[in-house]
Amino acid sequence: MAVPGAWKVDGEKVVTYLEAILQEKLPKSVIVIGSGAIGVEFSTIWRSYGVDVTIVEMLPRLVPLEDEEVSKDLKKEFEKRGIKCLVGNKVESVEATANGVKVKVSAEGKETTLEAEQALVAIGFRPNSKGFGLEEIGVQVNERGFVEINEKMQTSVPNIYAIGDLTGKLMLAHVGSAMGIVAAENIAGAETVTFDYEMMPRATYSHPQVVTPHEIARNVHAHPSLSEVLMEAAHAAEGSPIHI
């Protein structure tokens, strides 16, 4: 996880997704820092079990990588369920206390201190690329620590390939799996494909769920088949229904 050095993750009061998913008891209250997929998914689960949840997002809306309309509707539904959503708020500090945590946030020049039993840091990932000698053997790593690859999944060293989160392309399990297949096919000299990462479907398993359906809509589906229903739904979700 990408955690600022001043925020001390202790695994109990200040946690990442790893400690949060492995803990054996529910916190009574949580401050979720970040409203990407991990943040809103944990918020959904915790609230379903009655946990008092507050989301803090620095950007002006929840799930900021998704469409603005989606963000607006998700915030509305979250607030109906009792999830407090503080968007446009920057986290200034995270401090463990005797009874939980204090999180200081600021918005429009005004600071507020939030308190809860636990804080979840869900603001993104850093690549784990240091200490493996990649640079020493000539593998190009960018300034953020991600391994650079071409459309064949090759690194700057032709016989070394990289896939998944380490490349920083699109940090989703199904994308990493698909990248692995393409890498294997290129290594074997088999016929393969190239990726348009912008067309990869994204799914956030909050409630309500958030789906980016581009690839489903643009795939060619055999006729007549049940998968055509998914294609029609995806086109409609994008605002361009084919048959009404």
N, C-alpha and C positions, 0 to 999 in steps of 0.2 A: 504494500500500500504506500501511497504518497503521503507521508506524515511529516509536517514541519517539525524541525528538531526541538523546538521549545515545547511541543505537546508531548508529554511523557506518557506513552502507551504502557500501562501496567498490566493489561490483560484482565482487570477486574472492574475498575471504575472508568478507565479510558480504554476502549477496545477498538479493534478493527473487525472486519467481517469474520475473520478466523476465530477469534475468541468468542464473538457473539454467537456463532453457529454451534460452537462446542459447549457453551456453558449449559449447566444442568438445571438452572433455576431462572425464572423470569424476573427482570428488574421491575420495580414498581413504576419507575419513570425513566425516560430516556430522552436525551437530546441527540438528534441525528444530524451530523454535520455533512452536508452535501445531499443533493436530491437527484443524483443520477440513478441508474438502475438499482444499485445496491442499497442506496439510501431509501428509496421509495418502496422497495420490496421488503426490507426489514421493517419499515414503518407499518406496512400493511399487516404483516404477520403479528408484530407486537400488539398493534391496536386490536386485532381480532381476539387476542387473549386478555384484553382489558388494560394493557399498559398505557400510561399517560405519555404520549409521544409529541415532541416538538421537533420540526424540521427547520434547520437553518441553511439557507442557500444564498450565496454571495450574489449570484446573477438575479435578474429581475423576475424569473419564473422557475417553476419546477421543471424537471426533465428538460433542461435548456437546449439539448441537442435535437429535441423533437419539435414538431410544428407548434406554433404559438397557441393555436386553438386547442390542441391536445393538452398543453400545459395548463391552460385556463380551466378546462373541464376537469382535469385531474385534481387541481387545487380545490375546486368547488366540491367535488365528491369527498376528498380527504377531510375538508372542514366539516362536512355533514356528518362524518364518522367521528369527529372530535379530535382529529389530528391538527395541531396548530402548525401553521406554515408561515415562517418568517422569511420572505424572499427579499432580495436586495439588502441583505444583512451580512456584514463581514465579521468573521470570528477573529477577535483580537487576542484572546488567550483561552486556554483550557487548563483548569487547575483541579487536581484531586483534593478533596477535603475529607474530614473525618466521617461525614455522612454520605458522601457521593462526589459530585463534581460541581464546579462553577464554571460557566462558559460566558465570557464577556463578548458581546456583539455590539457592532456599531452600524448605524444607518442615518444618513443625512446629518452627520455631525453629532448625533446623540448616541451615548453608550447605554447599554442595558446589561444587567447581569442575570443570567438564567441559572437555575439550580435544578438538579435531578440526581437520581441514584447512579446513573450511568451515562456516558457519552460514547456514541459510535462515530468514529472517523471514517467517512465514506466519500472522500474527495478525489479518488482516482488511484491509478497504479503507476509505479515506477518499474522499469525493466530490471531484472536481476542479471545484469550482464558483466558485472565487475568481478575480477578475481579468477577468471577462466583463461586468461592469456589470449583473448581474441585479437586485441590490437597487435600483440607480438607476432602473430602468424599472418597478419595483414587483413583481418576482417574489419571492414569499415563500420564504425559505430558513430552515430550522430551525437550532437551535443547533449541530447536528452538521455543518451544511453541505449537507444534502440539500434538494433542491427539493421543495416541497409541491405535491401534485397532487390532483385529485378523481377520481371513478370514470371520467371521460371522458379522463383524462390531461391535463386542462387545469391550468395553473398559476393563480396568483392574477390573472394578466393573461389574460383570456379567449381572446385570439388567439395565445397562446404555450403550446405543449404540451411535455411532458417525458416521457421513457420511460427504462427501463433502470436501471443502477446508480445514476445520478444522483439517482433518487428514493428510493433506500434501501428499496424495497418487498421485493424478493427478488432478490439479486444472482446471477442465473443467465442465461446467454445465451438459452435458449429462452423464458424469461419476458420478457426485454427485447424479443425479436422479436415475441412475441404482443402485448405492450403497443403496439408500433409499429403493428400492424395495427388495433388498437382505436382508437388515436389518429387514424390515417388515415381510418377509417370515420366517426368523429365529425366530423372536419374536413369530410368530404364530405357529411355529413348522411345517411349510409347507416345501415341497420339494423345494430346491433352488440350486444355483450354487456358485462357487467360482471364483474370478476374477484373470486374468493375466493382470496386469495393463500395461505391455509392449505391449500387443496386442490391447489395446484400440485405436480406431481411433482418430486422432487429426486433427483439421482443423483450418487454419489461413486464415481469410477472407480479405487478401490483394489482390492486383491486380498486377501480377497473384496470384491466390490462392495457398496455400500450404496445401497438404493433406498427412497424413501418413496412408496408406491403409491396414495395416497388417490384421486387423480383417475381413475386407471385403473379402480379398483374401482367408483367411483360413476358413471362414464359408462355410458350405455345402449348396449349392443352389439347389432347386428343378429343375428337367429337364422335359420338356422344359419350361423355364420361362425367363422373361425379366431380372430378377436379375442376371442370369448367365452372362449377358453382363457386369454388374458391376464387377463380380468376375474376368472375363477375363481381364478387364481393370486394375483392381488392381494388378493382377499377372504381367501384362506387365509393370506397373509402378514400380514394384519392380525388374524388370529386368529378370523375369522368366515367359515369356508367355507360356501358355499351348498349344494353337492352333494358328497357324500363317496362 
